[in-house]
Amino acid sequence: MNLVSTRIITDDVDALADFYATLTSGTLVRPHELFAEVHTPSATLAIGATATVAMFGPGSAGPADNRSVIIEFMVDDVDAEHRRLQNLGVEIVTAPTTMPWGNRSLLFRDPDGNLVNFFSPVTPEAIKKFARFQR
């Protein structure tokens, strides 16, 4: 089994898809007006309109309501990304911090308020752990 995609439900597919495509420099694919995908080298971030929830089970998900999941992207340089995000006016939650498990992390919110983490492994153990994702 492989985790290949995470989906965000939103009231504004265009805005959120554009945000993540810009944020990641990923490839934006729009197979339908109610759905978008941002493809990165290792995974896909899917973005579905609120109207798609009924297809999975009415009331099973809601837009801009996440308080338990953090969407994480490994980046080359957290501090450089921090400067870039400040210039984009993104809401920073936690400035770059080195975590006890060996990652340098930066937390911020997307336009729907979802938490996003940009991180870089910085200790030898963390670098080894994430070697399979290095470009």
N, C-alpha and C positions, 0 to 999 in steps of 0.2 A: 504494500500500500504506500502511496506517495501523496503528501499534501501538496497540491498544485495551485490552489486558489483560495483566497479569502474574499468574501463579498461584503460590501457595505450597502445598506439600504439608505436612500436619500430622497428628499423632495426635489433636488436639483441635480440630475445626472450630469448635465453639461458642465456646471461649475465644478463639481467634485472631480469629474473625469479630467477636465483641463488642469485643475490644481495638481492632481497626482501625476499626470503626464509631464507637467513642467517640473514638479518636484523631483521626479526620478529620471527624467530624460528617457522614459520608457516609450514604447510604441503604443499609441492609442488606437484601439479598434472599436468601431461602433456598429455591431451587427444589427442593432434595432434602436429606435428612439428611446426605449425604456431600459436600455442596457448598454454598458460599455465595459471594456477591459483595458487595463494598462499592463502590458507585457514587459517584464524585466528578464534578465538572463536566467534567473533561477525560479521565478514564480509569476503568477498573474494576480493582480488585484482587480476583482470584479466589482462593478458599481451598478446596482439595480434601482430602478425607480420604486417608490412606495407602492405603485399600482401592481408591481410584480409579486408582492407579498401574498396576495390572494391565491396565486398559483401554487404556493407552498403550504398554505394554511392561514386563513384569515386571522389577523392579529398576532401571528407568530413572530413578527419583527416590526420594529418601528424606526423611523429616521431620527437622527440626532439624539439618540437615547442611550448610547453606550457609556458605561462607567466601569467595565470590567475587562476589556480587551485593549491591548496596546499593539499597534501595527508597527513592526520593526523592519528597518532596512539597514543593512551593513553598508557603510560608506568608507571611502579612503581616508578622509580627514574631517573629523567631527567639528573641530574648531573653524575650519574653512566653511563648512556647511552652516555653522552658527552665524557667521558673518553674512553669508548669502541669504539666510532666512530672515535676518534682521532687516535687510534691504528690501525683502518682499513683504514686510509688515506682518509676518506670521506671529501668532501668540506663543511665546516661549513659556514653557511651564518650569523646566529645570535647565539652567545653563550647563554647558559641558562639564561633566563630572566623571571621574574615574571610579567605577564601581568595584566592590570587593571581589567580584568574580572575574575581573580582568578586562572589562570593556569600558571604553570611554563613551559616555552616552549623553544625548541631548534630547529632551522631551519637549514636544510642542503639540498644538492642536490644529487639526485640519478645519476647513470652513464649517463642518457640521459639529465640531467640538470633540471629535474622536482623538484620542491620544496617539501620537506617532513618536517613535524612538529612532533616531539615527545613532548608530553605534559603530565603533571601530575596536577590534580586539587589540589590546596593547601589551598584555603580559605574554610571556612565552607559551603558557598553557592555553590562553584564549586564542592566540594566533594559531596554534596547532589545531585547536578544536574547529576553527572556521576555515582551515586551509582549503577545504574542498570548494569553498565559495569564492576564493580569491581569483581575480582576473589575471 
